[in-house]
Amino acid sequence: MVHKKLSFYSKTYPPVSYTGQDELFLQIGPHQIHVLVRSGLQNIPEAWEQFDIDVEEDWTDILKSVLQQSELLRRNFSERHIAFSFPEVLVIPESKFSSSTTKDLCNLMFGEQHQAWIGYKKLPRHLQMMLAFRVHPNIIQWIIERFPSYDTTHIYAEIIQKGIQAALPNENRVSLYFSEKNFVMLLVSGGQLQFIQTFDYVTEDDIMYEMLNALHQLHTIPAQTAVAISGSLTLGSALIEKMQPLFAQVGWNVISPVGIFEQVYEQYPAYYCTLLQQWME
């Protein structure tokens, strides 16, 4: 079962006035689907819809329901950008990458799924990394049937690039990106990616356990580590209280709102949509 949880439309350009010059940004993950539009005239975000997946169904039915409920997806667009946020993703050094072995490696790491589609994303040259990510075949079939052209990526690409850019040269920095059922943890140390992984959580204790266990395994001292948090975190105050005595610094990862996000932040905290904003820059 899928329901539209949030919808924000520009007061200047409501959905009915969108033209074929606008760009679509579609993010698909295990628990949420985000539909965003960037204005072709002003080049700023003009609309956002969030759909929550409450009960697991066939992906064909999930996406059909999203299409029926969305005010945006039935429009025409000049460009279509699709990002996936499924945890079945590998970060591979470019020198070690081989497309012929990636599917076997995904099956080894995440379990057998022979019909899955494997996507690839090359990060900027100076990072020398490739992402390989696995997506359910029904999702790809729906995309192929729905859109004449598109580009694909994984949210890890944005998280890694922005996390490395934000970290100081000699700093241990953890970036946490939350959705309502899981979070991505990124560790950058000495300007280099050390770790990235997606974890499920229910309580702040779950979050603390996964963080501290990962840092322990990586021989990283929390008291020498800064933490930046963003996303739809409902445990904010309780989590911050538990983190502050343990880490060198704890703060929110925020950027100035533009376009539709100015309306969003009239109702939600300034760290709520950081990753979506960064992706649309």
C-alpha positions in Angstrom: 0.0 0.0 0.0 1.3 3.4 -1.0 0.0 6.8 0.2 1.1 10.4 -0.6 2.4 11.7 2.7 3.7 15.2 1.6 3.0 17.5 -1.4 4.3 21.0 -2.0 3.6 22.9 -5.2 4.9 26.3 -6.2 2.4 29.1 -5.5 3.6 30.7 -8.7 3.7 27.7 -11.0 1.1 25.1 -9.9 1.3 21.6 -11.4 -1.2 22.3 -14.2 1.1 25.0 -15.6 4.2 22.9 -15.9 5.7 22.8 -19.4 7.8 20.3 -21.2 10.9 22.4 -20.4 10.8 21.3 -16.7 13.1 18.6 -15.3 11.9 15.5 -13.3 13.9 14.2 -10.3 12.6 10.8 -9.2 14.1 9.0 -6.2 13.0 5.4 -5.5 13.8 3.5 -2.4 12.6 0.6 -0.3 10.3 2.7 1.9 9.8 6.0 0.1 9.5 7.5 -3.4 10.2 11.2 -4.0 9.0 13.1 -7.0 10.5 16.5 -7.6 10.4 19.0 -10.4 12.9 21.7 -11.3 11.5 24.7 -13.3 12.9 25.0 -16.8 12.3 28.8 -16.6 13.8 29.6 -13.2 16.0 26.6 -12.8 14.9 26.1 -9.2 12.9 23.3 -7.4 9.2 24.0 -8.0 7.4 20.9 -6.6 7.9 17.9 -4.3 5.8 14.9 -3.6 6.7 12.1 -1.1 5.1 8.7 -1.2 5.4 6.2 1.7 5.3 2.5 1.1 3.5 1.1 4.1 3.0 -2.5 3.0 5.3 -4.5 0.7 3.7 -5.2 -2.6 4.8 -6.0 -6.1 6.8 -3.1 -7.5 4.6 -2.9 -10.5 1.6 -2.2 -8.3 3.5 0.3 -6.1 4.6 2.4 -9.0 1.2 2.2 -10.7 -0.3 3.6 -7.5 2.2 6.4 -7.3 1.5 7.3 -10.9 -2.2 7.5 -10.1 -1.8 9.7 -7.1 1.0 12.0 -8.4 0.2 15.4 -9.8 3.6 15.5 -11.4 4.5 12.2 -13.0 1.9 12.4 -15.8 3.6 15.6 -17.2 6.2 15.8 -19.9 9.7 16.8 -19.1 12.8 17.9 -21.0 15.1 15.7 -18.8 14.5 12.9 -16.3 16.9 12.1 -13.5 16.4 8.9 -11.5 18.2 8.1 -8.2 17.9 4.8 -6.3 18.3 4.5 -2.5 18.2 0.7 -2.1 21.0 -0.6 0.2 22.1 -3.1 -2.4 25.0 -1.0 -3.6 28.8 -1.5 -3.8 31.6 1.1 -3.8 34.4 -0.3 -6.0 37.8 1.3 -6.6 37.9 2.2 -10.3 41.1 0.2 -10.8 39.3 -3.0 -9.5 36.0 -2.5 -11.4 34.8 -5.1 -13.9 31.2 -5.1 -15.2 31.6 -8.9 -16.0 31.9 -9.8 -12.3 29.7 -7.2 -10.6 26.5 -9.2 -10.8 28.1 -12.2 -9.2 29.6 -9.9 -6.5 26.1 -8.4 -5.8 24.7 -11.9 -5.5 27.4 -12.9 -3.1 27.0 -9.8 -1.0 23.2 -9.4 -1.0 21.8 -12.8 -1.9 20.7 -14.3 -5.2 18.5 -12.2 -7.5 19.3 -13.3 -11.0 16.8 -11.1 -12.8 17.9 -7.9 -11.1 19.1 -4.9 -13.1 22.6 -3.7 -12.3 23.3 0.0 -12.6 26.6 1.8 -12.5 27.7 5.3 -11.6 31.2 6.7 -12.0 32.1 9.3 -9.4 34.3 12.3 -10.3 37.7 11.3 -11.7 39.7 12.5 -8.7 37.7 10.1 -6.4 38.5 7.1 -8.6 35.4 5.1 -7.5 32.5 3.3 -9.2 29.1 2.5 -7.7 27.3 -0.7 -8.7 23.7 -0.9 -7.5 21.1 -3.6 -7.8 17.4 -2.7 -8.7 14.3 -4.9 -9.0 13.6 -5.7 -12.6 9.9 -4.5 -12.4 11.1 -1.0 -11.4 13.4 -0.8 -14.4 10.7 -2.1 -16.7 8.3 0.6 -15.4 10.9 3.3 -16.0 11.6 2.0 -19.6 7.9 2.0 -20.4 7.2 5.4 -18.8 10.2 7.5 -20.0 11.7 7.9 -23.4 15.1 8.8 -21.9 16.6 9.2 -18.5 19.8 9.0 -16.5 20.3 7.0 -13.3 22.4 7.2 -10.2 22.4 6.1 -6.6 22.1 8.5 -3.6 25.5 7.2 -2.4 27.1 9.2 -5.2 25.7 12.5 -3.8 26.4 11.5 -0.2 30.0 10.5 -0.9 30.8 13.6 -2.9 29.3 16.1 -0.5 30.7 14.3 2.6 34.2 14.4 1.2 33.8 18.1 0.3 32.6 19.0 3.7 35.3 17.2 5.7 38.4 19.1 6.8 41.7 17.5 5.7 42.6 16.1 9.1 39.1 15.5 10.4 37.2 12.4 11.1 33.7 13.3 10.0 30.5 11.2 10.1 27.5 12.2 8.0 24.1 10.7 8.8 21.3 10.9 6.3 17.9 9.8 7.8 14.7 8.5 6.3 12.0 7.4 8.7 13.0 3.7 8.8 16.7 3.7 7.9 19.8 5.9 7.7 23.0 6.1 5.7 26.2 6.5 7.7 29.3 7.9 5.9 32.7 8.2 7.5 35.4 10.4 5.9 38.9 10.5 7.5 41.9 12.4 6.2 39.8 13.5 3.2 39.2 9.9 2.1 36.1 7.7 2.2 36.4 5.1 4.9 32.9 3.7 5.2 29.4 4.0 3.9 26.4 1.8 4.8 22.7 1.8 5.2 21.2 0.7 8.6 17.6 0.1 9.7 16.5 1.7 13.0 13.5 2.1 15.3 14.9 3.9 18.3 17.8 6.2 19.1 19.5 3.2 20.8 19.5 1.4 17.5 21.3 4.4 15.8 23.8 4.7 18.6 24.7 1.0 18.5 25.2 0.9 14.7 27.3 4.1 14.8 29.5 3.1 17.7 29.9 -0.5 16.5 31.0 0.7 13.0 33.5 3.2 14.4 34.9 0.5 16.7 35.4 -1.8 13.8 37.1 1.0 11.9 39.3 1.9 14.9 38.0 5.4 14.9 37.6 7.2 18.3 34.2 9.0 18.7 35.7 11.7 20.9 37.9 12.7 17.9 35.0 12.6 15.4 32.5 15.2 14.2 28.9 14.3 13.3 26.6 16.0 10.9 22.9 15.0 10.8 20.2 15.6 8.2 17.0 14.0 6.9 13.6 13.1 8.3 14.7 12.3 11.8 11.9 12.3 14.4 14.3 11.4 17.3 16.3 14.6 17.0 16.5 15.9 20.5 16.9 12.6 22.2 19.6 11.4 19.8 21.6 14.7 20.1 21.5 14.4 23.9 23.1 10.9 23.7 25.7 11.9 21.1 27.0 15.1 22.5 29.0 13.6 25.4 30.6 11.0 23.1 31.6 13.0 20.0 33.9 15.9 19.4 31.1 17.8 17.7 27.5 17.2 16.8 25.5 19.4 14.4 22.9 19.6 11.7 23.8 19.4 8.0 21.8 22.3 6.5 21.9 24.3 3.3 19.9 27.5 2.4 16.4 26.6 1.0 15.6 27.5 -2.6 12.4 27.4 -4.5 9.8 25.0 -3.1 12.0 24.1 -0.1 11.3 27.6 1.3 7.7 26.5 1.6 8.8 23.1 3.0 10.8 24.7 5.8 7.9 26.7 7.0 6.6 23.4 8.4 9.7 21.2 8.7 13.2 21.6 10.2 16.0 23.1 8.1 17.8 19.7 7.9 14.8 17.8 6.6 15.5 17.9 2.9 19.3 18.5 2.7 20.0 15.4 0.5 17.2 16.2 -1.9 18.3 19.8 -2.2 21.9 18.8 -2.8 20.9 16.3 -5.5 18.9 19.0 -7.4 21.7 21.6 -7.3 
